[in-house]
Every structure is written in C-alpha cells, then in structure tokens.
Amino acid sequence: MERRALLLGVALAFLLASGSQGLNHEGWLLLALKSQMVDTLHHLDSWDPRDPTPCAWRGVNCSSAPSPAVVSLDLNNMNLSGTVAPSIGGLAELTRLDLSFNGFYGPIPATIGNLSNLEVLNLFNNNLIGIIPPEVGKLAKLVTLNLCNNKLHGPIPDEIGNMTSLQDLVGYSNNLTGSLPHSLGKLKNLKNIRLGQNLISGNIPVEIGECLNITVFGLAQNNLEGPLPKEIGRLSLMTDLILWGNKLSGVIPPEIGNCTSLGTIALYDNNLVGSIPATIGNITNLQKLYLYRNSLNGTIPSDIGNLSLAQEIDFSENFLTGGIPKELGNIPGLNLLYLFQNQLTGPIPTELCGLRNLSKLDLSINSLTGPIPAGFQYMRNLIQLQLFNNKLTGNIPPRFGIYSRLWVVDFSNNSITGQIPKDLCRQSNLILLNLGSNMLTGNIPHGITNCKPLVQLRLGDNSLTGSFPTDLCNLVNLTTVELGRNKFSGPIPPQIGNCKSLQRLDLTNNYFTSELPREIGNLSKLVVFNISSNRLGGNIPLEIFNCTVLQRLDLSQNSFEGSLPNEVGRLPQLELLSFADNKLTGRIPPILGKLSHLTALQIGGNQLSGEIPKELGLLSSLQIALNLSYNNLSGNIPSELGNLALLESLFLNNNKLTGEIPTTFANLSSLLELNVSYNYLSGALPPIPLFDNMAVSCFVGNKGLCGGQLGRCGSQSSSSSQSSNSVSPPLGKIIAIVAAVIGGISLILIAIIVYHMRKPMETVAPLQDKQLFSAGSNMHVSAKDAYTFQELVTATNNFDESCVIGRGACGTVYRAILKAGQTIAVKKLASNREGSNTDNSFRAEILTLGKIRHRNIVKLYSFIYHQGSNLLLYEYMSRGSLGELLHGQSSSSLDWETRFMIALGAAEGLSYLHHDCKPRIIHRDIKSNNILLDENFEAHVGDFGLAKVIDMPYSKSMSAIAGSYGYIAPEYAYTMKVTEKCDIYSYGVVLLELLTGRAPVQPLEQGGDLVTWVKNYIRDNSLGPGILDKNLDLEDQSVVDHMIEVLKIALVCTSLSPYERPPMRHVVVMLSESKDRTRVSSASSPASDDSSKKDNS
C-alpha cells in the first residue's frame, strides 16, 4: 500500500512537472507529504508549487548547485499533526529528518528505509503508533535514531543490527515489548541506549558485551528479567548504567568492577540478591552508586572505601547484615550515605565523623547499638541526620547544632537517655526535630522553643517534664507539635492561640490540668487536635468550634462537664470526633447528623441522656465506629441507624434503651461488631444472618430479648436467658472490663503475629490456599468477598494474556469475571526463592490499603497467597487509567468538565492519603496511569506498590528515589528524599497533562519534561489559551477562563521550591473555588477577541 502511494506521488510529480518549467520532483514529493499534514499555524505557507525548487521553503535545506537536492527536512516544534506520508521515502539524498515535537499520528512509513543516506532521524514527541518498521535496518548510515515519547508498540526489530553506523538509540516512553534483539551486538559504534519506560521483557542479551563503545546503557522501568550478564564487564567506556525499576534477579556480577569509567550505577528497585561485589571498589571514577530496594544480603565490603570520588551511596531497603565498614570514612567527597532499612548491627563507626562533606546521613531502621558518635556534632556540612528505629543508647552529644546547619534530625524509636541538647537550632536552620519514643528527661530547652524555622516538633513517648512551653507559640512556621505520652503538667496556656500555623497538636497522655483555654479557637488551620487522657475539666470551650478545618478532634478521657454543644455542627470537615469517657450531660445534639464526613463518633462513657437522635442515620460516611455506650440514653433505637451501610462497629450497650432492635439493621451490610447488652430491649431478634455469628454477650442484660442464640421466645432457654439477664449493671461493667482485658491481650497477640508476617516470608509452598483476613492490618472482608485461588484461575483463564489490563513494576493486573457476574481486578505479584522484593511490596500494599477508606481510593477487597503467588483483589475500574484515556486514541472524548471532575477527585483522594490516614501516606508514584476511572469517570487513586507511610516508624525514611519519568520532583536530584511535596509536584504534572494534552516527558531540546515546556512557553508567549489542549472546546470563553485558573494551580503545585507547593487539602479547596473565581473574573473583565487572538499567535 505504501509502495503504491509512493509511486502515485512520483507519477503526480512527473505529470505536473511535464507541462511546465515549475517545481522539481522533490518539491512535489514534499507537497505530497504536506497534503497529509494539518498545519493550523500556517508554518508551511511558504511551500509554494510555483517555485522551481523547494530549497527556500521553511524547514528545507538543499545541497549546493549545480544540482541542488533536499538534504535536510526540519519541521520540529511546528504544531503539525496528521500522518507521515510514504512519499517521504522518495527524498533519496536526505541526510537529516526531524519531525519531532509535533502531533503526528499513525505508523512510521516503511518507505523510510529507502532513505539510504539518512544520518539523523528524529521522530520523538509525537503520537506515532504501530511498530518500528524492520525497514529501518536498511539505514546503514544512520547515526541517531530518536523515537522517544510516542505510542509505538511491538518488539525492537532484529534488523536494527544492520545499522552499523548507529551511535544513539533512543526510544524511551513508548509501549515497546518483546526482548532486546541479540543483533544489538553487531552495533560496534553504538554509544547510547536509552529505552526506559517501556514494556521490554526477557533477559539482557550477552551480546551487549560486543558493543565496546557504549557509554550510556539505560533501560530503566521495563520488565527485564534474569541476571545482569557478566559480559557487561567488557564495557570499559560505559559511564552510566541505568537499569532501575525492572525485575532483574541473580547476583551483581563481579565483572562489573572492570567498568572503570562508570560514574553512575543505578540498579535499584529490582530483585537482585547475593552480596555487593567487592570489585565495585575498583571503579574509582564512580560518583553515584544506587543499589537500594533489592534483596541484597551479606556484609558491605570494605572495598567500597576505595571509591574516592563517590558523592552518593545508597544501599537502603535491602537485607544487608554485619557492621557499617569503617572504610567508608575514606571517601572525602561523600555527601550522601543512605543505609536505612537493612539488618545492620554494631556501633556507628567513629570514622564517619571524618567525612567533612557529608550532608545527608540516614542509618534508620537497623539494629545499630551503642552511642551516637560524639564526632557527629562537629560535622559542619551535616544538614540531615536520621538514626531512628535502632537500638542506640546513651546521651545525645551536647554540642549538636553549634557547628552544623542541621535541617532534619530524627533519633526517634531508640533508647536514648539524658536531656535534649540546647543548641540543636543554633544555626537557625532546623525544620524537623523528632526525638519521640526514647527515654529523654528534663524540660524542652529554650533553644528549641525559640527555633524560628521549626516546622515539626515531635517529642512524644518520653519522660519529659515541665509545663507547656509558651515560647512555641511565637514560631510562625510551626505546623506540628507532638508532646503526647510524657509527664508535662499544669494548664495549657492561653498563648496557644498564637500558634496560627499549627495544623497538628497532640498532647495526649500527660498531666495537663485546669480548663482548655478558649484561645484554642484562634488556630484556624488546626486539622488534628488530640488532648485525650489528661486531667482537664470544665466546659468544652465553644471557641474550639471556630477551627472549621478540623478533621480529628479527640477530647476523650478527661473530666469535661456540661452539655455537648450544638456548635459542633460548625465543623463540616470533621472525620473523627471523640468525647468519650468524660462527664458530659444533656442530650446528643441532632446537628451531629450534618457532619457528613464523619467516619467515627465516640461519645460513650458519659452521662448523656434522652433519645438517640434519628439524625445520626444521616451520617452516610460513618464507617469505623458509632459508640454511644455507657450513658443514660433512653427510648427506642431509631430505625434510621439502619441507613449506615458503611458502619463496621456499633456500641449501644449499658444504656436504658427500650423497644425492639430495628429490622432495618439488616441493611448494615458492613457491620462487624454490635453490642446492645445491658439495656431494656425486648422482643425477638430480627432474622439477620449477622446476628447468628455474634456472641450471646452482645445481647445479654436485656430482660425481654429472645430468639436466635438467646433461645426461642417463650421457651425454657429464653426464661433462663432472662434470669441471667437480671445481672446488675455494675456486674455488667465488671464483665465488660474483663472482656476488654482479654480483648487487649488478643490485640497484642495479633500485633505480634502481624509483626512476624511483615518479616521475609518462608519459601515453603503452602498445602492449600491461604485466604488472609487480618484484624491486625485492619482488613475487614465480608463473606461475599471471599474467593479461592481456583476461582480466580478460572475467572482469568489461568491468568491468560488476553485478561491482562495493566502492568506495573510490582505485578500484572488481570480482569476477572466471577461466576456471579461480578468483575474485579486481580494484581498478581510473583515471589522468588531468594526473598523477593515483590513480597515486600505485597505486604506494604496490604498494610497500606487495608487502612484506607475513601471514595477516591481504589478499594481492596481481599488478598490471597498461593504457592509463591501473592494476589491482590481490587475494585474493577471499567474506564481504565487516565493516562490511557488522555494519551490514547479516545482522548478527544474527555471534555473539560470530565477532566476537571477527574482532577478534583484525584486531589481529594491524595489529600486523604496525606492528611487523614493514620498513619499518613505518601503515594510516591502519582501519575496519570495510576489514576483509575470508574464507569462514571470518577477518579480513584491506585497502585500503592511504592506507597510509604509518613508516621509509621518502620517506613519513615523516604530517602529512596521513587516515581516515574516526568513526574519526579526536582529536589530528588539533591535530597534523595520523598515527602508529601513530591506527591504534590507529581499531581501538578497530572494537572498539566489534563490541561495541555501532552505527555509528561518532552524532548531534551524542550527541557525534557512537561513542566519545563509549560514554563518556557509561558515565558516566551503568555499565560493564554495557546498552551491548552486543542482537542477541547476553546471557543467557549468560560471553559478557557476556568482552565487558566486551574493552570495557575498546576504551576503552584510544580513550583521549584517544595516549600512553595501548597498542601493537598489546600489544592482541593483551590480547585473547588476555581469556578467561582472564574465567574467573578468573567463578570468583571470579559476577555476580548483581540486578547484571545494574541494568545494563540
């Protein structure tokens, strides 16, 4: 077909030329090429058929007279679209073809293989589909082939081995599959291979060792398997080995030590096992060595100390044992050393104190013992020191902070004693101080309470004493204060109202007395306030309800009196409310029913009276618990409580409730616990299956209840039940207390079991499927969600490729249609026998997803372990991923309203992860492909294979690089640290994708990424509709105005400085208000046609 089109173009050229002295043959070929293009900006208007040659046309260069021929065609960045016509193959003298950074779609024409003189072929940053045509193998003179950032699929053709002049092979960010061709070994001139972010599988061919001129070998984020071939040791000129994010297994070959030109080794996020080869110490030019997130074991070789030019070393998240080699102190230029989350033992070597350039040191989550070396306090360049979750003892060196500009200090979860050094903030640089869970004593020194840049102060779980430090309230940047579980005493001072930036205040389990100051109401940004288990009394100050962004409010286990104020209705974002175990009286205010985001309501253990308000049945988000027990509530149980379809725990026991248990309780499909004991309920238990599985103790102490496990109504068993129900309420409380003690012991045992489950799994195959429903990991799965491995095998046709709907770094996702007609998504993670990283990912994803409850988060139904396979069972998202819809053939179907709804939903899901989960969660891999859409195009954030919690001690260290091309925040390059701000940056990139329609990775000539491209465009043009996706209705000025407002939000989210990026909850608010701002702006200053034309020029 392409050959016929080429002959037709040639024939047309001759026919038109034969009757005139006009345009030559190559000119007509170019016009045939143009006829298949869409040139909306008229860049090619100079292509005039009346010219004798095309040599003066824009983008065309010709050789010298007397017989000028087209040797270069450069149409890059002209906003062209359409297809690449086969007539291109007729330009026989062409040496350079550049169609990059346009919108060309369709396949690469096979006639490209006719350009036998071609030296440079740049087709990157388009929407080209199809395979790489095998005919490219004819281009024997081609030096540069750049196809990156398209939608090409299929394997790399074996014929590529015939391109003997090839030096640069660039094809990252496509959908290429298959194995690397063995013919690559024929490319003796090859210097750069950059094929990252594809779906390339199979082994790395040993023939790669024949490409002796390779300098860059980049295949990150693929599905490569098998070992790293020892033949790689022949590549003595290689400077960059970039293979992270694959499935490579086996050991790192010792031959890698022969690659003495290497400056960067990035093998992280694979399944590599064995020890770190000592021969790496021979690579004396090495500057960056990243081996983290594998399954490496053994000791760290002392030969690493020979890397005299090394700047960054990261061996974190492995299984390394033994001590930290003192020879690391021989690397004078080392500025980053991350060894966290291993099994290292012994003391921290004092030799590390000699690393004068070291700025970031993270040894967290090991079993290190002994004291913190005193020499650390004299390291002048040290800004980040994290030693948490070890077994360190002794005092903190007293002169810490005098000589170094400490930025982050985290020694939490050790056995450190003594007092907090007074000079930690001497250099006025400290933003995070976490000394929680130690054995520190004394007061908080004034040097800390006066530390002006301080953002987070976490000192919980110690034995600190003194009063609440009033100086803290003068710190304008302070967002987090955690002083819980200490021995602080005295009143909370009214100066607390000066902490205007405070978002999280945890004072639980201390000895604070007196009343809660009403100035607490000045904390307008407060999101979490926990002052439970203290000795506070008096009335609850009404001013606290001025903190309208509160999401968690816990005043339990104090001595607050008076009624529960109606003003609680001012807290529309409240998700957890606990006033339990106080001395509150009066009625439960019906206005609680308006708290639509509430997931837990705990007001048991008070002296509340009156009826249960039926309005509580309006709390549709209530899921964790509704606890009204141990009060003086009377009247009937309102039938409206049956509307709480998400509720898992309902406690109404030890009240004075009467009447029958409502039959509407049959609608409580999520209910796992119910206790109505010790009331005055009567009548037969409703025939609800849930009741059949509940202990009799949940119903005892009610004189008139019968049926079910209580015995038939009117029978002997019923009367004996009633007799037993005459137990007095005090005895009932004793029984409840004993039950609580037993339950507490059970929870401890469960916690121990979960702890051991988190250890590397044994490789013994089970005798049968293990359907795991662990209360310890908050996984509540009803019987309807229980599936066997065999059912899933049948539903996926034995995990056939035809059922594959997605692939990720940690597993393959299949669509499974069950017998009942329900469709679910099954993520299969395969283990290996060396302690696979997928097992770590599996446990991390379970522990994370099991705690999440939000409409914009992908729901996890269940999980199964079967003979080495870990399976995650998810809610099925029928529309697939945003990335597929946005950058696929159906992108035009996503109008702006739909895109905005997706953006807002994703923001709400991410905000929930950052601010509302306990512990809070950093996603670490936000991208359009990880935002999944249901049939209504509602966004659901998914793929938690890289997710890390912020608060949990076993995964606090965010240091390892995570994320995907184009989405990674710029501070990664120098901090190697993941924070919430990195997620916000990635989300900003997704917003830019929605606005521009462009992919996150852009050509290097345009900055390499979408953020840079956008900022360059705005700098060179303006903030106008010219930057927006042309597939959208840009004729509607209201749509354009709204998109510009959202673009401003995206620019703030992608600010270069992480401190300028707003928290995700603020992003949600800004997005929600963006339409209102647009309406106001449009009403006050309507855009003129002239301004619109200017923006599009």
Secondary structure, DSSP 8 states (H G I E B T S, - for coil): -HHHHHHHHHHHHHHHHHTSS-S-HHHHHHHHHHTTEEETT-TTTT--TTSS-STTSTTEEE--SSS--EEEEE-TTS-EEE---GGGGG-TT--EEE--SSEEEE---GGGGG-TT--EEE--SSEE-S---GGGGG-TT--EEE--SS--EE---GGGGG-TT--EEE--SSEE-SB--GGGGG-TT--EEE--SS--EE---GGGGG-TT--EEE--SSEE-S---GGGGG-TT--EEE--SS---S---GGGGG-TT-SEEE--SS---S---GGGGG-TT--EEE--SS---SB--GGGGG-TT--EEE--SS--BS---GGGGG-TT--EEE--SS--EEE--GGGGG-TT--EEE--SSEEEE---GGGGG-TT--EEE--SSEE-SB--TTTTSSS---EEE--SS--BS---TTTTTTS---EEE--SS--EE---HHHHT-TT--EEE--SSEE-SS--GGGGG-TT--EEE--SS--EEE--GGGGG-TT--EEE--SSEEEEE--GGGGG-TT--EEE--SSEEEEE--GGGGG-TT--EEE--SSEEESB--GGGGG-TT--EEE--SS--BSB--GGGGG-TT--EEE--SS--EE---GGGGG-TT--SEEE--SSEEEEE--GGGGG-TT--EEE--SSEEEE---GGGGG-TT--EEE--SSEEEEE----HHHHTS-GGGTTT-TEEESGGG-STTSHHHHHHHHHTT--HHHHHHHHHHHHHHHHHHHHHHHHHHHHHTS-------SS-EE---GGGT----GGG---HHHHHHHTTTT-GGGEEEEETTEEEEEEE-TTS-EEEEEEEE--TTT-HHHHHHHHHHHHHTT---TTB--EEEEEEETTEEEEEEE--TT-BHHHHHHSTTGGG--HHHHHHHHHHHHHHHHIIIIISSS-EE-S---GGGEEE-TT--EEE---TT-EESS-GGG----S----TTTS-TTHHHH----HHHHHHHHHHHHHHHHH---SB--GGGTSBHHHHHHHHHHHS-SSGGGS-TTS-TT-HHHHHHHHHHHHHHHHHT-SSGGGS--HHHHHHHHHHHHHHHHHHHHHS---HHHHHHHH-
